Amino acid sequence: MSDKITVTRPSMPQMSEYIEEISDLWESHWLTNMGIKHKMLQDKLQEYLDVAAIELFTNGHMALELTLQALALKGEVITTPFTFASTTHAIIRNGLQPVFCDINDRDYTIDVSKIEGLITDRTCAILPVHVYGNVCDVEEIERIAKRHHLKVIYDAAHAFGVHYKGKSIAQFGDASCFSFHATKMFNTIEGGACCYRDEALGRTLYQLKNFGIRDEDTVEGVGANAKMNEFCAAMGLCNLRHVEEERNKRKKVVERYCEHLQNVEGLRLNQRRSETDSNYAYFPVVFDKDRFGADRDEVKEALAREDIGVRKYFYPLTSTFECFHGKYRTDNTPVAVKVSENVLTLPLYADLALEDVDRICQAVIKCKR
Ligand SMILES: *Cc1c(COP(=O)(O)O)cnc(C)c1O
């Protein structure tokens, strides 16, 4: 039990395990540029995520941004505003226009019934988010994409290790991009990956993360520098050994939260589609002020007074960011507006003590009027 509870706490291996993992770097002096750790992690993740191919990146954002670039998209991309800044920025930084689709109020993923109404002759792709690790309606998205010849790129930053109908989530779409940021359920300190099928796309991704260089004499593309270094890859190798154990610990935390909160009037807990499993990455709670008595911001303040950190994840909607100067409407994404104004994600990490979960829940319930 601890006094101050943070919303997240990165998983780390034993220090000795990490030191052992990095010790051969002092012999090789090969610190980055697709070294041996990079190769080993790539192979292990390909197996763990059960995918045909995977490319590692310095972070999840660059995986997403360079995947959009590699697909050479032009025009409009249908996406969700209920996400982290990265999703929308990746679109705009590629010179593409985001078209914001509403989310559904069950699992907060893109509302597939509203996608086709947003398709124009400029639409080139759909970029849905498996938000909180909740699986999108991948089947309907695939049908729509096929019918209209659109690419599908999943922002799978939250969905590491998740399955739908027994199939790895990383297998869906033209590409699925993951984040291995320190705060994610599997981390490489900073890191990310793109899972894909098309070999030609893979070659382009490999080039784009290394300045567009093809070989010593040829620079074929205008790439960035987005390579994962050896120390990050080594962290990933260590953390991957413990990922199942971490997932089980997170599961216990989530179950404890549910015991306390599932029957509290005015609280809406996370729901997943059937035939999906969970990686227990986040614990979002949506507050209904009319039935709970207190609103989201009041609860956040009350918890802060008790040294419990929570996040308004995701608020504000990306479509309302100051940097866009009111360019995007929100009247056609009413569910996203409502959820973002009423959601809090509660602390969740593998080593969160169950007594701390009890304390957090008591503090939440105390706000009820
Ligand atoms: C974390 C995150 C990203 C970006 O990943 P980084 O590794 O932090 O660059 C993208 N999309 C979503 C939804 C995220 O939560």
The ligand as a Tripos MOL2 file, in Angstrom:
@<TRIPOS>MOLECULE
LIG
   15    15     1     0     0
SMALL
NO_CHARGES

@<TRIPOS>ATOM
      1 C1          0.6700    5.9890  -27.0850 C.3       1 LIG1
      2 C2         -0.1910    6.1680  -28.2870 C.ar      1 LIG1
      3 C3          0.3470    6.4690  -29.5580 C.ar      1 LIG1
      4 C4          1.7640    6.8780  -29.7900 C.3       1 LIG1
      5 O1          2.7210    6.0720  -29.3230 O.3       1 LIG1
      6 P1          4.1480    6.6210  -28.8310 P.3       1 LIG1
      7 O2          4.9210    5.3620  -28.6750 O.co2     1 LIG1
      8 O3          3.9350    7.3490  -27.5460 O.co2     1 LIG1
      9 O4          4.6980    7.4950  -29.8930 O.co2     1 LIG1
     10 C5         -0.5150    6.4710  -30.6370 C.ar      1 LIG1
     11 N1         -1.8240    6.2500  -30.4960 N.ar      1 LIG1
     12 C6         -2.3770    6.0170  -29.2970 C.ar      1 LIG1
     13 C7         -3.8510    5.7570  -29.2150 C.3       1 LIG1
     14 C8         -1.5880    5.9880  -28.1520 C.ar      1 LIG1
     15 O5         -2.1580    5.7800  -26.9530 O.3       1 LIG1
@<TRIPOS>BOND
     1     1     2 1
     2     2     3 ar
     3     2    14 ar
     4     3     4 1
     5     3    10 ar
     6     4     5 1
     7     5     6 1
     8     6     7 2
     9     6     8 1
    10     6     9 1
    11    10    11 ar
    12    11    12 ar
    13    12    13 1
    14    12    14 ar
    15    14    15 1
@<TRIPOS>SUBSTRUCTURE
     1 LIG1         1 GROUP 0 **** ****
